[in-house]
Amino acid sequence: MASTPKRITRRKRTWRERSLTAPTMGKTGTAKPAAPGAPRIDHEGNEQKALVLWLYGEWQRGSEVGQAYPVTYHVPNGGQRNKKTAADLKRQGVKAGVSDLVVMEARGGLFGLYLELKATPPRHAAIAPSQRDWLALADERGYGAVLARGLEEARAVLREYMALPPTRVVGAVRRIESGTDWRE
């Protein structure tokens, strides 16, 4: 009769170990060394996750900057894709250079905020010409357009933007009549 293989149980990871900055843990509870040829660490992506997590926490606390959380979204333009997926997305309207985060909240006479986030120096990448062009386009059209190098700079940008007075609409708000009415 064959014996049943022993089941390996891992200890439950603490909150700190599961946090964004903790290394992946091995079976022994120690940090795994980076394997040769391992994928590169996405410092910019990790900082963006930390920014959104911080914004969520501020929203839970009811702070002024936290009011941006429900109206902030990420445009998933970056990343590696195969050629077919890239072509399909391009036909669906994906544009090169679109900023990482958009805050759909009109403040300080601006219609909203486009935030391009780069990792904290020295791990930051250069801003691509298409990203610079997109920020210029947003700026020309009345949006806040900001490049933030690192988590702390991005937090400062969001604090400053959300401290601005709400943009007021003067006159009647016009509604688009074409399309299907989604309002109940």
PyMOL commands that place a pseudoatom at each C-alpha (Angstrom):
pseudoatom trace, name=CA, resn=MET, resi=1, chain=A, elem=C, hetatm=0, pos=[0.000, 0.000, 0.000]
pseudoatom trace, name=CA, resn=ALA, resi=2, chain=A, elem=C, hetatm=0, pos=[1.434, 3.369, -1.037]
pseudoatom trace, name=CA, resn=SER, resi=3, chain=A, elem=C, hetatm=0, pos=[1.814, 5.955, 1.666]
pseudoatom trace, name=CA, resn=THR, resi=4, chain=A, elem=C, hetatm=0, pos=[0.180, 9.333, 1.300]
pseudoatom trace, name=CA, resn=PRO, resi=5, chain=A, elem=C, hetatm=0, pos=[2.704, 12.090, 0.645]
pseudoatom trace, name=CA, resn=LYS, resi=6, chain=A, elem=C, hetatm=0, pos=[3.169, 14.482, 3.536]
pseudoatom trace, name=CA, resn=ARG, resi=7, chain=A, elem=C, hetatm=0, pos=[1.454, 17.778, 3.016]
pseudoatom trace, name=CA, resn=ILE, resi=8, chain=A, elem=C, hetatm=0, pos=[3.756, 20.756, 3.404]
pseudoatom trace, name=CA, resn=THR, resi=9, chain=A, elem=C, hetatm=0, pos=[2.126, 23.522, 5.380]
pseudoatom trace, name=CA, resn=ARG, resi=10, chain=A, elem=C, hetatm=0, pos=[3.428, 27.036, 5.263]
pseudoatom trace, name=CA, resn=ARG, resi=11, chain=A, elem=C, hetatm=0, pos=[3.134, 29.405, 8.136]
pseudoatom trace, name=CA, resn=LYS, resi=12, chain=A, elem=C, hetatm=0, pos=[0.716, 32.262, 7.628]
pseudoatom trace, name=CA, resn=ARG, resi=13, chain=A, elem=C, hetatm=0, pos=[2.503, 35.412, 6.491]
pseudoatom trace, name=CA, resn=THR, resi=14, chain=A, elem=C, hetatm=0, pos=[2.112, 38.504, 8.642]
pseudoatom trace, name=CA, resn=TRP, resi=15, chain=A, elem=C, hetatm=0, pos=[0.711, 41.729, 7.287]
pseudoatom trace, name=CA, resn=ARG, resi=16, chain=A, elem=C, hetatm=0, pos=[4.218, 43.171, 7.052]
pseudoatom trace, name=CA, resn=GLU, resi=17, chain=A, elem=C, hetatm=0, pos=[5.409, 40.178, 5.056]
pseudoatom trace, name=CA, resn=ARG, resi=18, chain=A, elem=C, hetatm=0, pos=[2.483, 40.575, 2.661]
pseudoatom trace, name=CA, resn=SER, resi=19, chain=A, elem=C, hetatm=0, pos=[3.085, 44.305, 2.251]
pseudoatom trace, name=CA, resn=LEU, resi=20, chain=A, elem=C, hetatm=0, pos=[4.253, 45.799, -0.985]
pseudoatom trace, name=CA, resn=THR, resi=21, chain=A, elem=C, hetatm=0, pos=[7.853, 46.205, 0.131]
pseudoatom trace, name=CA, resn=ALA, resi=22, chain=A, elem=C, hetatm=0, pos=[8.446, 42.768, 1.661]
pseudoatom trace, name=CA, resn=PRO, resi=23, chain=A, elem=C, hetatm=0, pos=[10.416, 40.244, -0.380]
pseudoatom trace, name=CA, resn=THR, resi=24, chain=A, elem=C, hetatm=0, pos=[8.805, 36.953, -1.384]
pseudoatom trace, name=CA, resn=MET, resi=25, chain=A, elem=C, hetatm=0, pos=[9.328, 34.400, 1.376]
pseudoatom trace, name=CA, resn=GLY, resi=26, chain=A, elem=C, hetatm=0, pos=[10.679, 30.904, 0.857]
pseudoatom trace, name=CA, resn=LYS, resi=27, chain=A, elem=C, hetatm=0, pos=[9.584, 27.707, 2.629]
pseudoatom trace, name=CA, resn=THR, resi=28, chain=A, elem=C, hetatm=0, pos=[12.002, 28.375, 5.478]
pseudoatom trace, name=CA, resn=GLY, resi=29, chain=A, elem=C, hetatm=0, pos=[10.603, 31.848, 6.155]
pseudoatom trace, name=CA, resn=THR, resi=30, chain=A, elem=C, hetatm=0, pos=[13.641, 33.609, 4.748]
pseudoatom trace, name=CA, resn=ALA, resi=31, chain=A, elem=C, hetatm=0, pos=[13.740, 35.868, 1.742]
pseudoatom trace, name=CA, resn=LYS, resi=32, chain=A, elem=C, hetatm=0, pos=[14.262, 34.106, -1.570]
pseudoatom trace, name=CA, resn=PRO, resi=33, chain=A, elem=C, hetatm=0, pos=[17.381, 35.218, -3.434]
pseudoatom trace, name=CA, resn=ALA, resi=34, chain=A, elem=C, hetatm=0, pos=[16.788, 36.585, -6.921]
pseudoatom trace, name=CA, resn=ALA, resi=35, chain=A, elem=C, hetatm=0, pos=[17.214, 33.820, -9.465]
pseudoatom trace, name=CA, resn=PRO, resi=36, chain=A, elem=C, hetatm=0, pos=[19.512, 34.412, -12.420]
pseudoatom trace, name=CA, resn=GLY, resi=37, chain=A, elem=C, hetatm=0, pos=[17.436, 35.632, -15.345]
pseudoatom trace, name=CA, resn=ALA, resi=38, chain=A, elem=C, hetatm=0, pos=[14.526, 36.479, -13.027]
pseudoatom trace, name=CA, resn=PRO, resi=39, chain=A, elem=C, hetatm=0, pos=[12.131, 39.145, -14.264]
pseudoatom trace, name=CA, resn=ARG, resi=40, chain=A, elem=C, hetatm=0, pos=[13.050, 42.691, -13.388]
pseudoatom trace, name=CA, resn=ILE, resi=41, chain=A, elem=C, hetatm=0, pos=[11.326, 44.353, -10.456]
pseudoatom trace, name=CA, resn=ASP, resi=42, chain=A, elem=C, hetatm=0, pos=[8.636, 46.817, -11.514]
pseudoatom trace, name=CA, resn=HIS, resi=43, chain=A, elem=C, hetatm=0, pos=[9.604, 49.669, -9.174]
pseudoatom trace, name=CA, resn=GLU, resi=44, chain=A, elem=C, hetatm=0, pos=[7.221, 52.107, -10.860]
pseudoatom trace, name=CA, resn=GLY, resi=45, chain=A, elem=C, hetatm=0, pos=[4.310, 49.658, -10.646]
pseudoatom trace, name=CA, resn=ASN, resi=46, chain=A, elem=C, hetatm=0, pos=[5.056, 48.929, -6.988]
pseudoatom trace, name=CA, resn=GLU, resi=47, chain=A, elem=C, hetatm=0, pos=[5.109, 52.632, -6.162]
pseudoatom trace, name=CA, resn=GLN, resi=48, chain=A, elem=C, hetatm=0, pos=[1.829, 53.141, -8.018]
pseudoatom trace, name=CA, resn=LYS, resi=49, chain=A, elem=C, hetatm=0, pos=[0.242, 50.286, -6.026]
pseudoatom trace, name=CA, resn=ALA, resi=50, chain=A, elem=C, hetatm=0, pos=[1.529, 51.874, -2.824]
pseudoatom trace, name=CA, resn=LEU, resi=51, chain=A, elem=C, hetatm=0, pos=[0.088, 55.251, -3.894]
pseudoatom trace, name=CA, resn=VAL, resi=52, chain=A, elem=C, hetatm=0, pos=[-3.360, 53.791, -4.578]
pseudoatom trace, name=CA, resn=LEU, resi=53, chain=A, elem=C, hetatm=0, pos=[-3.234, 51.847, -1.297]
pseudoatom trace, name=CA, resn=TRP, resi=54, chain=A, elem=C, hetatm=0, pos=[-2.309, 55.057, 0.562]
pseudoatom trace, name=CA, resn=LEU, resi=55, chain=A, elem=C, hetatm=0, pos=[-5.126, 56.933, -1.198]
pseudoatom trace, name=CA, resn=TYR, resi=56, chain=A, elem=C, hetatm=0, pos=[-7.574, 54.202, -0.178]
pseudoatom trace, name=CA, resn=GLY, resi=57, chain=A, elem=C, hetatm=0, pos=[-6.426, 54.527, 3.441]
pseudoatom trace, name=CA, resn=GLU, resi=58, chain=A, elem=C, hetatm=0, pos=[-6.898, 58.298, 3.296]
pseudoatom trace, name=CA, resn=TRP, resi=59, chain=A, elem=C, hetatm=0, pos=[-10.393, 57.758, 1.889]
pseudoatom trace, name=CA, resn=GLN, resi=60, chain=A, elem=C, hetatm=0, pos=[-11.195, 55.361, 4.754]
pseudoatom trace, name=CA, resn=ARG, resi=61, chain=A, elem=C, hetatm=0, pos=[-10.018, 58.033, 7.230]
pseudoatom trace, name=CA, resn=GLY, resi=62, chain=A, elem=C, hetatm=0, pos=[-12.203, 60.652, 5.538]
pseudoatom trace, name=CA, resn=SER, resi=63, chain=A, elem=C, hetatm=0, pos=[-9.333, 63.007, 4.713]
pseudoatom trace, name=CA, resn=GLU, resi=64, chain=A, elem=C, hetatm=0, pos=[-9.556, 65.654, 2.009]
pseudoatom trace, name=CA, resn=VAL, resi=65, chain=A, elem=C, hetatm=0, pos=[-7.030, 63.934, -0.263]
pseudoatom trace, name=CA, resn=GLY, resi=66, chain=A, elem=C, hetatm=0, pos=[-8.879, 60.644, 0.229]
pseudoatom trace, name=CA, resn=GLN, resi=67, chain=A, elem=C, hetatm=0, pos=[-11.883, 62.075, -1.598]
pseudoatom trace, name=CA, resn=ALA, resi=68, chain=A, elem=C, hetatm=0, pos=[-9.888, 61.479, -4.785]
pseudoatom trace, name=CA, resn=TYR, resi=69, chain=A, elem=C, hetatm=0, pos=[-9.887, 57.692, -4.291]
pseudoatom trace, name=CA, resn=PRO, resi=70, chain=A, elem=C, hetatm=0, pos=[-13.367, 56.892, -5.732]
pseudoatom trace, name=CA, resn=VAL, resi=71, chain=A, elem=C, hetatm=0, pos=[-12.693, 59.017, -8.836]
pseudoatom trace, name=CA, resn=THR, resi=72, chain=A, elem=C, hetatm=0, pos=[-9.092, 57.951, -9.532]
pseudoatom trace, name=CA, resn=TYR, resi=73, chain=A, elem=C, hetatm=0, pos=[-8.389, 55.253, -12.074]
pseudoatom trace, name=CA, resn=HIS, resi=74, chain=A, elem=C, hetatm=0, pos=[-5.455, 53.683, -13.873]
pseudoatom trace, name=CA, resn=VAL, resi=75, chain=A, elem=C, hetatm=0, pos=[-5.312, 53.411, -17.651]
pseudoatom trace, name=CA, resn=PRO, resi=76, chain=A, elem=C, hetatm=0, pos=[-3.670, 50.010, -18.303]
pseudoatom trace, name=CA, resn=ASN, resi=77, chain=A, elem=C, hetatm=0, pos=[-1.626, 51.046, -21.325]
pseudoatom trace, name=CA, resn=GLY, resi=78, chain=A, elem=C, hetatm=0, pos=[1.793, 49.706, -20.391]
pseudoatom trace, name=CA, resn=GLY, resi=79, chain=A, elem=C, hetatm=0, pos=[3.118, 46.216, -19.971]
pseudoatom trace, name=CA, resn=GLN, resi=80, chain=A, elem=C, hetatm=0, pos=[4.272, 43.479, -22.282]
pseudoatom trace, name=CA, resn=ARG, resi=81, chain=A, elem=C, hetatm=0, pos=[1.761, 42.106, -24.767]
pseudoatom trace, name=CA, resn=ASN, resi=82, chain=A, elem=C, hetatm=0, pos=[1.885, 39.870, -27.774]
pseudoatom trace, name=CA, resn=LYS, resi=83, chain=A, elem=C, hetatm=0, pos=[1.488, 41.490, -31.197]
pseudoatom trace, name=CA, resn=LYS, resi=84, chain=A, elem=C, hetatm=0, pos=[-2.129, 40.385, -31.709]
pseudoatom trace, name=CA, resn=THR, resi=85, chain=A, elem=C, hetatm=0, pos=[-3.281, 41.784, -28.355]
pseudoatom trace, name=CA, resn=ALA, resi=86, chain=A, elem=C, hetatm=0, pos=[-1.375, 45.021, -28.958]
pseudoatom trace, name=CA, resn=ALA, resi=87, chain=A, elem=C, hetatm=0, pos=[-2.989, 45.387, -32.405]
pseudoatom trace, name=CA, resn=ASP, resi=88, chain=A, elem=C, hetatm=0, pos=[-6.474, 44.662, -31.003]
pseudoatom trace, name=CA, resn=LEU, resi=89, chain=A, elem=C, hetatm=0, pos=[-6.012, 47.221, -28.218]
pseudoatom trace, name=CA, resn=LYS, resi=90, chain=A, elem=C, hetatm=0, pos=[-4.777, 49.816, -30.690]
pseudoatom trace, name=CA, resn=ARG, resi=91, chain=A, elem=C, hetatm=0, pos=[-7.910, 49.287, -32.817]
pseudoatom trace, name=CA, resn=GLN, resi=92, chain=A, elem=C, hetatm=0, pos=[-9.985, 49.666, -29.632]
pseudoatom trace, name=CA, resn=GLY, resi=93, chain=A, elem=C, hetatm=0, pos=[-8.463, 53.081, -28.982]
pseudoatom trace, name=CA, resn=VAL, resi=94, chain=A, elem=C, hetatm=0, pos=[-5.384, 52.545, -26.820]
pseudoatom trace, name=CA, resn=LYS, resi=95, chain=A, elem=C, hetatm=0, pos=[-3.061, 55.525, -27.207]
pseudoatom trace, name=CA, resn=ALA, resi=96, chain=A, elem=C, hetatm=0, pos=[0.653, 55.639, -26.453]
pseudoatom trace, name=CA, resn=GLY, resi=97, chain=A, elem=C, hetatm=0, pos=[1.713, 57.930, -23.640]
pseudoatom trace, name=CA, resn=VAL, resi=98, chain=A, elem=C, hetatm=0, pos=[-1.576, 58.166, -21.707]
pseudoatom trace, name=CA, resn=SER, resi=99, chain=A, elem=C, hetatm=0, pos=[-0.788, 59.038, -18.093]
pseudoatom trace, name=CA, resn=ASP, resi=100, chain=A, elem=C, hetatm=0, pos=[-0.752, 56.370, -15.383]
pseudoatom trace, name=CA, resn=LEU, resi=101, chain=A, elem=C, hetatm=0, pos=[-3.513, 57.808, -13.195]
pseudoatom trace, name=CA, resn=VAL, resi=102, chain=A, elem=C, hetatm=0, pos=[-6.484, 60.048, -13.922]
pseudoatom trace, name=CA, resn=VAL, resi=103, chain=A, elem=C, hetatm=0, pos=[-8.376, 61.911, -11.195]
pseudoatom trace, name=CA, resn=MET, resi=104, chain=A, elem=C, hetatm=0, pos=[-11.900, 62.602, -12.434]
pseudoatom trace, name=CA, resn=GLU, resi=105, chain=A, elem=C, hetatm=0, pos=[-12.453, 65.515, -10.035]
pseudoatom trace, name=CA, resn=ALA, resi=106, chain=A, elem=C, hetatm=0, pos=[-12.569, 69.124, -11.227]
pseudoatom trace, name=CA, resn=ARG, resi=107, chain=A, elem=C, hetatm=0, pos=[-10.535, 71.364, -8.885]
pseudoatom trace, name=CA, resn=GLY, resi=108, chain=A, elem=C, hetatm=0, pos=[-8.984, 74.822, -9.041]
pseudoatom trace, name=CA, resn=GLY, resi=109, chain=A, elem=C, hetatm=0, pos=[-10.495, 75.669, -12.433]
pseudoatom trace, name=CA, resn=LEU, resi=110, chain=A, elem=C, hetatm=0, pos=[-9.086, 72.455, -13.927]
pseudoatom trace, name=CA, resn=PHE, resi=111, chain=A, elem=C, hetatm=0, pos=[-11.266, 69.701, -15.383]
pseudoatom trace, name=CA, resn=GLY, resi=112, chain=A, elem=C, hetatm=0, pos=[-9.295, 66.878, -13.745]
pseudoatom trace, name=CA, resn=LEU, resi=113, chain=A, elem=C, hetatm=0, pos=[-5.759, 65.630, -13.190]
pseudoatom trace, name=CA, resn=TYR, resi=114, chain=A, elem=C, hetatm=0, pos=[-3.478, 63.456, -15.329]
pseudoatom trace, name=CA, resn=LEU, resi=115, chain=A, elem=C, hetatm=0, pos=[-0.625, 62.055, -13.238]
pseudoatom trace, name=CA, resn=GLU, resi=116, chain=A, elem=C, hetatm=0, pos=[2.377, 60.362, -14.834]
pseudoatom trace, name=CA, resn=LEU, resi=117, chain=A, elem=C, hetatm=0, pos=[4.276, 58.452, -12.161]
pseudoatom trace, name=CA, resn=LYS, resi=118, chain=A, elem=C, hetatm=0, pos=[7.920, 57.448, -12.420]
pseudoatom trace, name=CA, resn=ALA, resi=119, chain=A, elem=C, hetatm=0, pos=[9.773, 55.443, -9.772]
pseudoatom trace, name=CA, resn=THR, resi=120, chain=A, elem=C, hetatm=0, pos=[11.801, 57.245, -7.137]
pseudoatom trace, name=CA, resn=PRO, resi=121, chain=A, elem=C, hetatm=0, pos=[15.307, 58.123, -8.357]
pseudoatom trace, name=CA, resn=PRO, resi=122, chain=A, elem=C, hetatm=0, pos=[17.731, 56.448, -8.926]
pseudoatom trace, name=CA, resn=ARG, resi=123, chain=A, elem=C, hetatm=0, pos=[15.347, 53.716, -10.149]
pseudoatom trace, name=CA, resn=HIS, resi=124, chain=A, elem=C, hetatm=0, pos=[13.266, 56.014, -12.326]
pseudoatom trace, name=CA, resn=ALA, resi=125, chain=A, elem=C, hetatm=0, pos=[12.949, 55.703, -16.070]
pseudoatom trace, name=CA, resn=ALA, resi=126, chain=A, elem=C, hetatm=0, pos=[13.091, 58.615, -18.454]
pseudoatom trace, name=CA, resn=ILE, resi=127, chain=A, elem=C, hetatm=0, pos=[9.781, 60.071, -19.559]
pseudoatom trace, name=CA, resn=ALA, resi=128, chain=A, elem=C, hetatm=0, pos=[8.948, 58.893, -23.075]
pseudoatom trace, name=CA, resn=PRO, resi=129, chain=A, elem=C, hetatm=0, pos=[8.244, 61.517, -25.749]
pseudoatom trace, name=CA, resn=SER, resi=130, chain=A, elem=C, hetatm=0, pos=[4.683, 60.145, -26.097]
pseudoatom trace, name=CA, resn=GLN, resi=131, chain=A, elem=C, hetatm=0, pos=[4.134, 60.611, -22.337]
pseudoatom trace, name=CA, resn=ARG, resi=132, chain=A, elem=C, hetatm=0, pos=[5.443, 64.182, -22.479]
pseudoatom trace, name=CA, resn=ASP, resi=133, chain=A, elem=C, hetatm=0, pos=[3.161, 64.858, -25.484]
pseudoatom trace, name=CA, resn=TRP, resi=134, chain=A, elem=C, hetatm=0, pos=[0.146, 63.458, -23.624]
pseudoatom trace, name=CA, resn=LEU, resi=135, chain=A, elem=C, hetatm=0, pos=[0.820, 65.656, -20.580]
pseudoatom trace, name=CA, resn=ALA, resi=136, chain=A, elem=C, hetatm=0, pos=[1.124, 68.690, -22.886]
pseudoatom trace, name=CA, resn=LEU, resi=137, chain=A, elem=C, hetatm=0, pos=[-2.154, 67.747, -24.598]
pseudoatom trace, name=CA, resn=ALA, resi=138, chain=A, elem=C, hetatm=0, pos=[-3.955, 67.429, -21.253]
pseudoatom trace, name=CA, resn=ASP, resi=139, chain=A, elem=C, hetatm=0, pos=[-2.478, 70.753, -20.090]
pseudoatom trace, name=CA, resn=GLU, resi=140, chain=A, elem=C, hetatm=0, pos=[-3.633, 72.534, -23.272]
pseudoatom trace, name=CA, resn=ARG, resi=141, chain=A, elem=C, hetatm=0, pos=[-7.173, 71.235, -22.748]
pseudoatom trace, name=CA, resn=GLY, resi=142, chain=A, elem=C, hetatm=0, pos=[-7.571, 72.498, -19.193]
pseudoatom trace, name=CA, resn=TYR, resi=143, chain=A, elem=C, hetatm=0, pos=[-6.503, 69.494, -17.136]
pseudoatom trace, name=CA, resn=GLY, resi=144, chain=A, elem=C, hetatm=0, pos=[-3.822, 69.385, -14.491]
pseudoatom trace, name=CA, resn=ALA, resi=145, chain=A, elem=C, hetatm=0, pos=[-0.890, 67.506, -16.030]
pseudoatom trace, name=CA, resn=VAL, resi=146, chain=A, elem=C, hetatm=0, pos=[1.886, 66.449, -13.673]
pseudoatom trace, name=CA, resn=LEU, resi=147, chain=A, elem=C, hetatm=0, pos=[4.960, 64.230, -13.751]
pseudoatom trace, name=CA, resn=ALA, resi=148, chain=A, elem=C, hetatm=0, pos=[5.728, 62.842, -10.280]
pseudoatom trace, name=CA, resn=ARG, resi=149, chain=A, elem=C, hetatm=0, pos=[9.057, 61.149, -9.606]
pseudoatom trace, name=CA, resn=GLY, resi=150, chain=A, elem=C, hetatm=0, pos=[8.361, 58.763, -6.774]
pseudoatom trace, name=CA, resn=LEU, resi=151, chain=A, elem=C, hetatm=0, pos=[5.699, 57.986, -4.216]
pseudoatom trace, name=CA, resn=GLU, resi=152, chain=A, elem=C, hetatm=0, pos=[6.285, 61.010, -1.980]
pseudoatom trace, name=CA, resn=GLU, resi=153, chain=A, elem=C, hetatm=0, pos=[6.129, 63.473, -4.871]
pseudoatom trace, name=CA, resn=ALA, resi=154, chain=A, elem=C, hetatm=0, pos=[2.908, 61.831, -6.121]
pseudoatom trace, name=CA, resn=ARG, resi=155, chain=A, elem=C, hetatm=0, pos=[1.366, 62.109, -2.637]
pseudoatom trace, name=CA, resn=ALA, resi=156, chain=A, elem=C, hetatm=0, pos=[2.304, 65.802, -2.520]
pseudoatom trace, name=CA, resn=VAL, resi=157, chain=A, elem=C, hetatm=0, pos=[0.711, 66.358, -5.955]
pseudoatom trace, name=CA, resn=LEU, resi=158, chain=A, elem=C, hetatm=0, pos=[-2.544, 64.698, -4.869]
pseudoatom trace, name=CA, resn=ARG, resi=159, chain=A, elem=C, hetatm=0, pos=[-2.621, 66.621, -1.573]
pseudoatom trace, name=CA, resn=GLU, resi=160, chain=A, elem=C, hetatm=0, pos=[-2.072, 69.921, -3.391]
pseudoatom trace, name=CA, resn=TYR, resi=161, chain=A, elem=C, hetatm=0, pos=[-4.644, 69.162, -6.100]
pseudoatom trace, name=CA, resn=MET, resi=162, chain=A, elem=C, hetatm=0, pos=[-7.369, 68.053, -3.682]
pseudoatom trace, name=CA, resn=ALA, resi=163, chain=A, elem=C, hetatm=0, pos=[-6.754, 71.136, -1.506]
pseudoatom trace, name=CA, resn=LEU, resi=164, chain=A, elem=C, hetatm=0, pos=[-7.791, 73.350, -4.442]
pseudoatom trace, name=CA, resn=PRO, resi=165, chain=A, elem=C, hetatm=0, pos=[-11.400, 74.557, -4.371]
pseudoatom trace, name=CA, resn=PRO, resi=166, chain=A, elem=C, hetatm=0, pos=[-13.865, 72.517, -6.462]
pseudoatom trace, name=CA, resn=THR, resi=167, chain=A, elem=C, hetatm=0, pos=[-14.362, 73.847, -9.992]
pseudoatom trace, name=CA, resn=ARG, resi=168, chain=A, elem=C, hetatm=0, pos=[-17.841, 75.336, -10.284]
pseudoatom trace, name=CA, resn=VAL, resi=169, chain=A, elem=C, hetatm=0, pos=[-19.999, 75.033, -13.379]
pseudoatom trace, name=CA, resn=VAL, resi=170, chain=A, elem=C, hetatm=0, pos=[-21.515, 78.375, -14.355]
pseudoatom trace, name=CA, resn=GLY, resi=171, chain=A, elem=C, hetatm=0, pos=[-24.911, 78.155, -16.029]
pseudoatom trace, name=CA, resn=ALA, resi=172, chain=A, elem=C, hetatm=0, pos=[-27.026, 75.143, -16.815]
pseudoatom trace, name=CA, resn=VAL, resi=173, chain=A, elem=C, hetatm=0, pos=[-25.375, 71.771, -17.236]
pseudoatom trace, name=CA, resn=ARG, resi=174, chain=A, elem=C, hetatm=0, pos=[-26.060, 70.415, -20.694]
pseudoatom trace, name=CA, resn=ARG, resi=175, chain=A, elem=C, hetatm=0, pos=[-26.799, 66.741, -21.191]
pseudoatom trace, name=CA, resn=ILE, resi=176, chain=A, elem=C, hetatm=0, pos=[-26.000, 64.699, -24.270]
pseudoatom trace, name=CA, resn=GLU, resi=177, chain=A, elem=C, hetatm=0, pos=[-29.249, 63.650, -25.896]
pseudoatom trace, name=CA, resn=SER, resi=178, chain=A, elem=C, hetatm=0, pos=[-27.912, 60.915, -28.189]
pseudoatom trace, name=CA, resn=GLY, resi=179, chain=A, elem=C, hetatm=0, pos=[-27.377, 57.424, -26.838]
pseudoatom trace, name=CA, resn=THR, resi=180, chain=A, elem=C, hetatm=0, pos=[-29.373, 55.282, -24.441]
pseudoatom trace, name=CA, resn=ASP, resi=181, chain=A, elem=C, hetatm=0, pos=[-30.443, 56.846, -21.147]
pseudoatom trace, name=CA, resn=TRP, resi=182, chain=A, elem=C, hetatm=0, pos=[-28.659, 55.016, -18.331]
pseudoatom trace, name=CA, resn=ARG, resi=183, chain=A, elem=C, hetatm=0, pos=[-30.256, 57.094, -15.572]
pseudoatom trace, name=CA, resn=GLU, resi=184, chain=A, elem=C, hetatm=0, pos=[-33.191, 55.574, -13.716]
for i in range(1, 184): cmd.bond("trace and resi %d" % i, "trace and resi %d" % (i + 1))
show_as sticks, trace
zoom trace
